[in-house]
Amino acid sequence: MKVVFITLLIVGIIYCSANNLRLVKERIRYLENRVNSESKFRHDDHSEIIYRLDEIDRVLNTSLDRRVGRYDEVSKETDETSSKAIEHLKQDFTRIRKAFGEEKATAGRIRREIPNLGNNLKAVQDKVDNYCKISLNKTDKAVSRIEETSELIVSEITKKHITLLYEINEKISHDSKQLRDIALKLEQVKQKTDDTENKTAISNERVDAIAANVIKNAVNIERVYSLVTELSTNIMPLLRQVSCIDLLNNSLIQSGIYNLRQGPVVYCDQTTNGGGWTVFQRRLNGQVDFYRNWADYKNGFGDLNGEFWLGNEHLSSLTLGGEHELRIELEDFDGNSVYAKYSKFKIYPEEDNYKLEVSGYSGTAGDALENHNGMMFSTFDRDNDKYDSNCAVKYHGAWWYKSCFYSNLNGQYSEKSNKGIRWHKWKYSSLKKVEMKFR
């Protein structure tokens, strides 16, 4: 009786197992088809899933063969053999469940990664679109400035050439008249020479004098044309004067205010350390208030002959291309002076909040800008520092603050205040004079 019961139990298990195995295999095929249809976004995972599905299929086929063999021998098996068969069934189905669990986890991970991939692609596309938009705006502005400058240059050159041509024509007309008068006199002299033989010697002297006058006028005409050629040669270098160093290279060695081509009006220091420096900040006496908002520091303020800030927008455009160096000159209230020089200097555009890039220190003041490298500009109405409050408000200034500063050259003008003009790598007391310049 017991043997019959075990036999029925095993047959039932085999029957149920066979049906379940067929359903499982159908489910596997269905999953495989789904994976194949979605393989566009997960090529690497697809190969791994197919490998696992093949392994599961092999295990199921082996399990079915084993069940059929056990069914044929079940009537001959003892109780111990039946127990082993059941144990094998449990182990096989445990492996199947584990394999399907792994497949399910893999499929779930793939499904989760697909929307993430879509979001990442959209984010990248948005960044590219934004970058293209910013670049296009900058290009439009640059083209507009070039067109305006070109019109101004053409207008000025046209006026100069018209004036010059008028002067040349007047000179040539005058010299031509003189030449005609000389030719007439020569003809008269010739006639008189033919009439009177004894006057030949005197006539020859007059002819020589007239010939010398003709040669002199010819030299004058040559000199006029030489001056015209020299003027034309000098016009092109003047058109390329877009910085103080360009002015210096064209023999404009006097420090002072210049109107740059394709740029702002600037103060050029043509004497310090070889010259060619564009001054963009100066503190002298506290007559100009440097506690200003974002717009003022963007556009610039003050007097180029006194205290001023050139403007972050100008700083960005003038240092945008090529390599530039920075020089900072400091003086305390006792008349002591030092300087800091940097071999690399750049101010990024407003969309980067006029971020500072500076490196390559040398000098006598100590490097008090190293801590500010890579920081964005902050004012009392635009906080871009890393401090928990606004450094510009706390220290009454505007600067490339971090948390908060090692230098604060746009601080309050005061000899005693801790909010004053500071350069901590030299001294902690406030300073009297500052000049910042680049080339």
VENPEHU-V366091 format. One record per residue. RES is the residue in one small letter. SS is DSSP state (a for helix, b for strand, c for the rest). D_CENTER is the distance of its C-alpha to the mean C-alpha in Angstrom with 2 decimals. Layout:
res=RES ss=SS d_center=D_CENTER
res=RES ss=SS d_center=D_CENTER
This chain:
res=m ss=c d_center=90.43
res=k ss=a d_center=87.59
res=v ss=a d_center=86.73
res=v ss=a d_center=86.75
res=f ss=a d_center=84.44
res=i ss=a d_center=81.94
res=t ss=a d_center=82.21
res=l ss=a d_center=81.49
res=l ss=a d_center=78.58
res=i ss=a d_center=77.03
res=v ss=a d_center=77.71
res=g ss=a d_center=76.03
res=i ss=a d_center=73.02
res=i ss=a d_center=72.80
res=y ss=a d_center=73.22
res=c ss=a d_center=70.60
res=s ss=a d_center=68.35
res=a ss=a d_center=68.77
res=n ss=a d_center=67.94
res=n ss=a d_center=64.96
res=l ss=a d_center=63.77
res=r ss=a d_center=63.97
res=l ss=a d_center=62.02
res=v ss=a d_center=59.45
res=k ss=a d_center=59.13
res=e ss=a d_center=58.73
res=r ss=a d_center=56.01
res=i ss=a d_center=54.27
res=r ss=a d_center=54.39
res=y ss=a d_center=52.99
res=l ss=a d_center=50.09
res=e ss=a d_center=49.50
res=n ss=a d_center=49.36
res=r ss=a d_center=46.82
res=v ss=a d_center=44.60
res=n ss=a d_center=44.85
res=s ss=a d_center=43.98
res=e ss=c d_center=40.81
res=s ss=c d_center=39.66
res=k ss=c d_center=36.68
res=f ss=c d_center=34.37
res=r ss=c d_center=36.07
res=h ss=a d_center=37.14
res=d ss=a d_center=37.29
res=d ss=a d_center=39.34
res=h ss=a d_center=41.62
res=s ss=a d_center=43.03
res=e ss=a d_center=43.73
res=i ss=a d_center=45.50
res=i ss=a d_center=47.68
res=y ss=a d_center=48.69
res=r ss=a d_center=49.76
res=l ss=a d_center=51.62
res=d ss=a d_center=53.53
res=e ss=a d_center=54.49
res=i ss=a d_center=55.75
res=d ss=a d_center=57.67
res=r ss=a d_center=59.32
res=v ss=a d_center=60.33
res=l ss=a d_center=61.82
res=n ss=a d_center=63.82
res=t ss=a d_center=65.14
res=s ss=a d_center=66.04
res=l ss=a d_center=67.95
res=d ss=a d_center=69.89
res=r ss=a d_center=70.74
res=r ss=a d_center=71.97
res=v ss=a d_center=74.23
res=g ss=a d_center=75.72
res=r ss=a d_center=76.35
res=y ss=a d_center=78.00
res=d ss=a d_center=80.49
res=e ss=a d_center=81.40
res=v ss=a d_center=81.38
res=s ss=a d_center=85.12
res=k ss=a d_center=85.66
res=e ss=c d_center=83.19
res=t ss=c d_center=84.33
res=d ss=a d_center=82.85
res=e ss=a d_center=80.72
res=t ss=a d_center=79.27
res=s ss=a d_center=78.47
res=s ss=a d_center=76.61
res=k ss=a d_center=74.55
res=a ss=a d_center=73.80
res=i ss=a d_center=72.59
res=e ss=a d_center=70.45
res=h ss=a d_center=68.88
res=l ss=a d_center=68.16
res=k ss=a d_center=66.41
res=q ss=a d_center=64.29
res=d ss=a d_center=63.32
res=f ss=a d_center=62.33
res=t ss=a d_center=60.37
res=r ss=a d_center=58.32
res=i ss=a d_center=57.89
res=r ss=a d_center=56.70
res=k ss=a d_center=54.22
res=a ss=a d_center=52.86
res=f ss=a d_center=52.50
res=g ss=a d_center=50.83
res=e ss=a d_center=48.18
res=e ss=a d_center=47.79
res=k ss=a d_center=47.45
res=a ss=a d_center=44.80
res=t ss=a d_center=42.81
res=a ss=a d_center=43.12
res=g ss=a d_center=42.09
res=r ss=a d_center=38.98
res=i ss=a d_center=38.07
res=r ss=a d_center=38.70
res=r ss=a d_center=36.45
res=e ss=a d_center=33.60
res=i ss=a d_center=33.72
res=p ss=a d_center=32.60
res=n ss=a d_center=29.94
res=l ss=a d_center=28.59
res=g ss=a d_center=28.68
res=n ss=a d_center=26.81
res=n ss=a d_center=24.09
res=l ss=a d_center=23.78
res=k ss=a d_center=23.61
res=a ss=a d_center=20.90
res=v ss=a d_center=18.75
res=q ss=a d_center=19.62
res=d ss=a d_center=18.76
res=k ss=a d_center=15.22
res=v ss=a d_center=14.80
res=d ss=a d_center=16.46
res=n ss=a d_center=14.38
res=y ss=a d_center=11.03
res=c ss=a d_center=12.94
res=k ss=a d_center=14.31
res=i ss=a d_center=11.21
res=s ss=a d_center=9.94
res=l ss=a d_center=13.59
res=n ss=a d_center=13.93
res=k ss=a d_center=11.22
res=t ss=a d_center=12.98
res=d ss=a d_center=16.29
res=k ss=a d_center=15.65
res=a ss=a d_center=14.62
res=v ss=a d_center=17.69
res=s ss=a d_center=19.84
res=r ss=a d_center=19.09
res=i ss=a d_center=19.78
res=e ss=a d_center=22.94
res=e ss=a d_center=24.17
res=t ss=a d_center=23.66
res=s ss=a d_center=25.33
res=e ss=a d_center=28.26
res=l ss=a d_center=28.69
res=i ss=a d_center=28.65
res=v ss=a d_center=31.07
res=s ss=a d_center=33.30
res=e ss=a d_center=33.50
res=i ss=a d_center=34.15
res=t ss=a d_center=36.75
res=k ss=a d_center=38.56
res=k ss=a d_center=38.65
res=h ss=a d_center=39.90
res=i ss=a d_center=42.54
res=t ss=a d_center=43.80
res=l ss=a d_center=43.82
res=l ss=a d_center=45.65
res=y ss=a d_center=48.16
res=e ss=a d_center=48.88
res=i ss=a d_center=49.25
res=n ss=a d_center=51.61
res=e ss=a d_center=53.66
res=k ss=a d_center=53.92
res=i ss=a d_center=54.91
res=s ss=a d_center=57.40
res=h ss=a d_center=58.92
res=d ss=a d_center=59.15
res=s ss=a d_center=60.62
res=k ss=a d_center=63.27
res=q ss=a d_center=64.11
res=l ss=a d_center=64.42
res=r ss=a d_center=66.73
res=d ss=a d_center=68.87
res=i ss=a d_center=69.04
res=a ss=a d_center=70.08
res=l ss=a d_center=72.78
res=k ss=a d_center=74.06
res=l ss=a d_center=74.20
res=e ss=a d_center=76.28
res=q ss=a d_center=78.60
res=v ss=a d_center=78.98
res=k ss=a d_center=79.77
res=q ss=a d_center=82.49
res=k ss=a d_center=84.01
res=t ss=a d_center=83.93
res=d ss=a d_center=85.87
res=d ss=a d_center=88.44
res=t ss=c d_center=89.11
res=e ss=a d_center=89.21
res=n ss=a d_center=89.70
res=k ss=a d_center=86.46
res=t ss=a d_center=84.40
res=a ss=a d_center=83.34
res=i ss=a d_center=82.11
res=s ss=a d_center=80.28
res=n ss=a d_center=78.56
res=e ss=a d_center=77.24
res=r ss=a d_center=75.93
res=v ss=a d_center=74.31
res=d ss=a d_center=72.61
res=a ss=a d_center=71.32
res=i ss=a d_center=70.05
res=a ss=a d_center=68.36
res=a ss=a d_center=66.64
res=n ss=a d_center=65.39
res=v ss=a d_center=64.05
res=i ss=a d_center=62.19
res=k ss=a d_center=60.73
res=n ss=a d_center=59.44
res=a ss=a d_center=57.95
res=v ss=a d_center=56.06
res=n ss=a d_center=54.77
res=i ss=a d_center=53.54
res=e ss=a d_center=51.77
res=r ss=a d_center=50.12
res=v ss=a d_center=48.86
res=y ss=a d_center=47.27
res=s ss=a d_center=45.76
res=l ss=a d_center=44.15
res=v ss=a d_center=42.75
res=t ss=a d_center=41.23
res=e ss=a d_center=39.71
res=l ss=a d_center=38.25
res=s ss=a d_center=36.63
res=t ss=a d_center=35.21
res=n ss=a d_center=33.64
res=i ss=a d_center=32.09
res=m ss=a d_center=29.16
res=p ss=a d_center=27.81
res=l ss=a d_center=27.97
res=l ss=a d_center=25.82
res=r ss=c d_center=23.01
res=q ss=c d_center=23.08
res=v ss=c d_center=19.62
res=s ss=c d_center=19.64
res=c ss=a d_center=22.47
res=i ss=a d_center=22.53
res=d ss=a d_center=23.23
res=l ss=a d_center=26.05
res=l ss=a d_center=27.39
res=n ss=a d_center=27.49
res=n ss=c d_center=29.57
res=s ss=c d_center=32.10
res=l ss=c d_center=31.06
res=i ss=c d_center=31.82
res=q ss=c d_center=32.87
res=s ss=c d_center=30.65
res=g ss=b d_center=30.25
res=i ss=b d_center=28.53
res=y ss=b d_center=26.94
res=n ss=b d_center=25.51
res=l ss=c d_center=22.51
res=r ss=c d_center=22.21
res=q ss=c d_center=19.37
res=g ss=c d_center=18.71
res=p ss=c d_center=20.59
res=v ss=b d_center=23.79
res=v ss=b d_center=23.18
res=y ss=b d_center=25.45
res=c ss=b d_center=25.33
res=d ss=b d_center=26.93
res=q ss=c d_center=28.46
res=t ss=c d_center=30.75
res=t ss=a d_center=29.21
res=n ss=a d_center=28.39
res=g ss=a d_center=28.40
res=g ss=c d_center=26.88
res=g ss=c d_center=23.88
res=w ss=b d_center=22.35
res=t ss=b d_center=20.72
res=v ss=b d_center=22.24
res=f ss=b d_center=20.35
res=q ss=b d_center=22.86
res=r ss=b d_center=26.59
res=r ss=b d_center=29.34
res=l ss=c d_center=32.93
res=n ss=c d_center=35.58
res=g ss=c d_center=34.40
res=q ss=c d_center=35.19
res=v ss=c d_center=31.84
res=d ss=c d_center=31.10
res=f ss=c d_center=27.67
res=y ss=c d_center=28.28
res=r ss=c d_center=26.26
res=n ss=c d_center=24.54
res=w ss=a d_center=20.93
res=a ss=a d_center=21.48
res=d ss=a d_center=22.97
res=y ss=a d_center=20.18
res=k ss=a d_center=17.68
res=n ss=a d_center=19.87
res=g ss=c d_center=21.53
res=f ss=b d_center=25.23
res=g ss=b d_center=28.10
res=d ss=c d_center=29.68
res=l ss=c d_center=28.01
res=n ss=c d_center=31.39
res=g ss=c d_center=31.60
res=e ss=c d_center=29.44
res=f ss=b d_center=26.11
res=w ss=b d_center=22.47
res=l ss=c d_center=20.37
res=g ss=c d_center=18.10
res=n ss=a d_center=14.76
res=e ss=a d_center=13.68
res=h ss=a d_center=14.71
res=l ss=a d_center=13.16
res=s ss=a d_center=9.63
res=s ss=a d_center=10.46
res=l ss=a d_center=12.37
res=t ss=a d_center=10.08
res=l ss=c d_center=6.93
res=g ss=c d_center=8.61
res=g ss=c d_center=11.06
res=e ss=c d_center=12.52
res=h ss=c d_center=14.02
res=e ss=c d_center=16.81
res=l ss=b d_center=18.14
res=r ss=b d_center=21.85
res=i ss=b d_center=23.69
res=e ss=b d_center=27.43
res=l ss=b d_center=29.74
res=e ss=b d_center=33.43
res=d ss=c d_center=35.86
res=f ss=c d_center=38.97
res=d ss=c d_center=41.18
res=g ss=c d_center=39.44
res=n ss=c d_center=37.78
res=s ss=b d_center=34.34
res=v ss=b d_center=31.60
res=y ss=b d_center=28.05
res=a ss=b d_center=24.90
res=k ss=b d_center=22.53
res=y ss=b d_center=19.20
res=s ss=b d_center=17.96
res=k ss=b d_center=14.24
res=f ss=b d_center=12.64
res=k ss=b d_center=9.33
res=i ss=b d_center=9.07
res=y ss=c d_center=6.37
res=p ss=c d_center=7.62
res=e ss=a d_center=11.01
res=e ss=a d_center=10.48
res=d ss=a d_center=9.26
res=n ss=c d_center=12.29
res=y ss=c d_center=10.82
res=k ss=c d_center=10.37
res=l ss=b d_center=11.60
res=e ss=b d_center=10.82
res=v ss=b d_center=14.06
res=s ss=b d_center=16.48
res=g ss=b d_center=19.33
res=y ss=b d_center=21.96
res=s ss=b d_center=25.14
res=g ss=b d_center=27.71
res=t ss=c d_center=30.63
res=a ss=c d_center=29.25
res=g ss=c d_center=28.01
res=d ss=c d_center=24.55
res=a ss=c d_center=24.22
res=l ss=c d_center=20.41
res=e ss=a d_center=20.20
res=n ss=a d_center=21.09
res=h ss=a d_center=18.36
res=n ss=c d_center=15.42
res=g ss=c d_center=12.94
res=m ss=c d_center=14.81
res=m ss=c d_center=14.07
res=f ss=c d_center=16.02
res=s ss=b d_center=19.52
res=t ss=b d_center=22.35
res=f ss=c d_center=25.85
res=d ss=c d_center=24.98
res=r ss=b d_center=21.62
res=d ss=c d_center=22.00
res=n ss=c d_center=18.89
res=d ss=c d_center=20.60
res=k ss=c d_center=22.38
res=y ss=c d_center=25.82
res=d ss=c d_center=28.47
res=s ss=c d_center=28.68
res=n ss=c d_center=26.57
res=c ss=a d_center=26.17
res=a ss=a d_center=25.62
res=v ss=a d_center=29.01
res=k ss=a d_center=30.73
res=y ss=c d_center=29.84
res=h ss=c d_center=29.84
res=g ss=c d_center=26.40
res=a ss=c d_center=22.67
res=w ss=b d_center=20.25
res=w ss=c d_center=17.75
res=y ss=c d_center=20.75
res=k ss=c d_center=21.30
res=s ss=c d_center=25.04
res=c ss=c d_center=25.56
res=f ss=c d_center=25.00
res=y ss=c d_center=25.86
res=s ss=b d_center=24.91
res=n ss=b d_center=25.34
res=l ss=c d_center=25.21
res=n ss=c d_center=25.17
res=g ss=c d_center=28.24
res=q ss=b d_center=31.69
res=y ss=c d_center=33.50
res=s ss=c d_center=36.56
res=e ss=c d_center=38.32
res=k ss=c d_center=39.69
res=s ss=c d_center=37.26
res=n ss=c d_center=35.26
res=k ss=c d_center=32.57
res=g ss=b d_center=32.26
res=i ss=c d_center=29.86
res=r ss=b d_center=29.52
res=w ss=b d_center=28.27
res=h ss=c d_center=30.01
res=k ss=c d_center=29.59
res=w ss=c d_center=31.91
res=k ss=b d_center=34.14
res=y ss=c d_center=34.38
res=s ss=c d_center=36.05
res=s ss=c d_center=34.34
res=l ss=c d_center=33.29
res=k ss=c d_center=34.49
res=k ss=b d_center=31.89
res=v ss=b d_center=28.14
res=e ss=b d_center=25.94
res=m ss=b d_center=22.19
res=k ss=b d_center=20.71
res=f ss=b d_center=18.05
res=r ss=c d_center=18.23
